[in-house]
Amino acid sequence: MLAVPDEYYNRAKQEGYRSRAAYKLRQIDETADVLPRAGVVVDVGAAPGGWLQVAAERAGPRGRVVGVDRQRIDGVEKTDDRAYVETVRGDVTETETLERLLDAVGDDGADAVVSDIAPNMTGEYGLDHARSVHLARLAFQTALDCLRPGGDFVAKVFDGPDLADLRSAVEAEFEYVREVRPDASRDASSELYLVAKGRVTAPVEEGEVRTFAVEDVGREGDGIARVDGYTVFVPDAGVGDEVRAQVIDVKPNYAFSERVD
């Protein structure tokens, strides 16, 4: 049975978006601020290109957007107020496609990875849910390959019993994760979007205990130790001290610790 055109379908036609899904990304960004201005955005499963259009608008003329999909994506016109959009055709699980994607993203990594990919629907709830989780995991792995520290991730998934494990895996890699259900989703749909903020790529883990060599002192008076260039704040420590401390809070670019000696 064909879906009846609705408000968002009609608006997409009138406003030049390739799909009604464009409004979902706009609403997610308004809610969670995931699309960087003047940054780099990757769209996994980007065809037909509605999310690319929104990402290009949000990133602006100094930004860059890269879409990847096994299907052909028609080019998105560059304008004075939109980012340049590059597309990569191929299966992102294949090494060659991933290498092309990473080359397009650049050495500094992406500021955001987003995905609205969904399985071909069978009408069998359990199967459709499991397939959507599988696709979200593929997008998640692509995000881990592409994102810079502090970057954000968005992926569509159908609600169901496998969601908790997926969310736990995402939470282990980001500062925090929330579920967003944009108004543009159809009322009868079980879809939701996992929105993960602040990619963490620290060389230390929360709860880890180790000896830190203090190299500097911060403005608040805490000692500063560095692990592979990553900053760890150590309380009540001066330059040259070696302090045994436990990591208590990990951020994308720095961590806090407390002394245990």
Residue pairs with C-beta under 8 A, 6 or more apart in sequence:
3 186
6 20
6 186
8 20
8 23
8 184
9 20
11 17
11 20
11 23
12 18
12 19
12 20
12 22
12 23
12 50
16 53
17 23
17 50
17 53
17 54
18 48
18 49
18 50
18 53
18 74
19 48
19 49
19 50
20 50
20 184
21 50
21 51
21 116
21 184
22 50
22 51
22 53
22 54
23 182
23 184
24 116
24 182
24 184
24 185
24 193
25 35
25 50
25 51
25 54
25 55
25 114
25 116
25 154
26 54
26 184
27 182
27 183
27 184
28 34
28 154
28 180
28 182
28 193
28 195
29 35
29 54
29 58
31 180
31 182
31 195
32 152
32 154
32 178
32 180
32 195
32 197
34 112
34 114
34 152
34 154
34 195
34 197
35 41
35 54
35 55
35 58
35 59
35 112
35 114
36 58
36 59
36 63
36 111
36 112
37 58
37 59
37 60
37 63
38 59
38 60
38 62
38 63
39 59
39 63
39 64
39 110
39 111
39 112
40 59
40 63
40 64
40 65
40 66
40 105
40 106
40 108
40 109
40 110
40 111
40 112
41 55
41 58
41 59
41 63
41 64
41 65
41 66
41 83
41 110
41 111
41 112
41 113
41 114
42 65
42 66
42 67
42 68
42 101
42 105
42 110
42 112
42 113
42 114
42 142
42 143
42 146
43 51
43 52
43 55
43 65
43 66
43 67
43 68
43 113
43 114
43 115
43 116
44 68
44 69
44 92
44 113
44 114
44 115
44 117
44 138
44 139
44 142
44 143
44 155
45 68
45 69
45 115
45 116
45 117
45 135
45 139
46 52
46 67
46 68
46 69
46 73
46 87
47 67
47 69
47 71
47 72
47 73
48 71
48 73
48 74
49 67
49 73
49 74
49 76
51 67
51 114
51 116
52 65
52 67
52 73
52 76
52 85
52 87
53 76
55 65
55 83
55 85
55 112
55 114
56 63
56 65
56 76
56 82
56 83
56 84
56 85
57 81
57 82
57 83
59 65
59 82
59 83
60 81
60 82
60 83
61 80
61 81
61 82
61 83
62 83
63 83
63 84
64 83
64 84
64 86
65 76
65 83
65 84
65 85
65 86
66 85
66 86
66 87
66 88
66 101
66 104
66 105
66 110
67 73
67 85
67 86
67 87
67 88
68 87
68 88
68 89
68 90
68 92
68 97
68 101
68 142
69 87
69 89
70 89
70 90
70 91
71 89
72 89
73 87
73 89
75 85
75 87
76 82
76 85
78 84
78 85
86 104
88 97
88 100
88 101
88 104
90 96
90 97
90 100
91 97
92 98
92 101
92 138
92 142
93 138
98 142
98 145
101 142
101 146
102 145
102 146
105 146
108 148
109 146
109 147
109 148
109 149
109 151
110 146
110 147
110 148
110 151
111 147
111 148
111 151
111 152
112 147
112 151
112 152
112 153
112 154
113 139
113 142
113 143
113 146
113 147
113 151
113 152
113 153
113 154
114 153
114 154
114 155
115 135
115 136
115 139
115 142
115 154
115 155
115 156
116 156
117 135
117 136
117 138
117 139
117 155
117 156
118 132
118 135
118 156
118 158
118 191
119 128
119 131
119 132
119 134
119 135
121 128
122 128
125 160
125 190
126 160
128 158
129 158
129 159
129 160
129 161
129 162
129 190
130 160
130 162
132 156
132 157
132 158
132 191
133 157
133 158
133 160
133 162
133 163
133 166
136 155
136 156
136 157
136 166
136 194
137 166
137 169
139 153
139 155
140 153
140 155
140 166
140 169
140 170
143 151
143 153
143 155
143 196
143 199
144 173
147 153
147 199
148 199
149 199
149 200
149 201
149 252
149 253
150 198
150 199
150 252
150 253
151 198
151 199
152 174
152 195
152 196
152 197
152 198
152 199
153 170
153 174
153 194
153 195
153 196
153 199
154 193
154 194
154 195
154 196
155 193
155 194
156 191
156 192
156 193
157 163
157 166
157 191
157 192
157 193
157 194
158 190
158 191
158 192
159 190
159 191
159 192
160 190
166 194
167 177
167 179
167 194
170 177
170 194
170 196
171 177
171 196
173 196
173 199
173 200
174 196
174 197
174 198
174 199
174 200
175 197
175 198
175 200
175 251
175 252
176 196
176 197
176 198
177 194
177 195
177 196
177 197
178 194
178 195
178 197
179 192
179 193
179 194
179 195
180 192
180 193
180 195
181 191
181 192
181 193
182 193
185 191
185 192
198 251
198 252
199 252
200 250
200 251
200 252
201 252
202 230
202 250
202 251
202 252
202 255
203 227
203 228
203 230
204 210
204 227
204 230
204 232
204 247
204 250
204 255
205 247
205 250
206 247
206 248
206 249
206 250
206 255
207 246
207 247
207 248
208 246
208 247
209 244
209 245
209 246
209 247
209 260
210 244
210 245
210 247
211 242
211 243
211 244
211 245
212 223
212 225
212 227
212 232
212 234
212 237
212 242
212 243
212 244
212 245
212 257
213 225
213 241
213 242
214 223
214 224
214 225
214 234
214 237
214 238
214 239
214 240
214 241
214 242
214 243
215 224
215 225
215 226
215 239
216 223
216 224
216 239
217 223
217 224
217 238
217 239
218 224
218 233
222 233
222 234
222 235
222 236
222 237
223 233
223 234
223 235
223 236
223 237
223 238
223 239
223 241
223 243
224 231
224 232
224 233
224 234
225 231
225 232
225 234
225 237
225 243
226 232
230 253
230 254
230 255
231 253
231 254
231 255
232 245
232 247
232 254
232 255
232 256
232 257
233 254
233 255
233 256
233 257
234 241
234 243
234 245
234 257
234 259
235 257
235 258
235 259
236 259
237 243
237 259
243 259
243 261
244 259
244 260
244 261
245 257
245 258
245 259
245 260
245 261
246 257
246 258
246 260
247 255
247 256
247 257
248 256
248 257
248 258
249 255
249 256
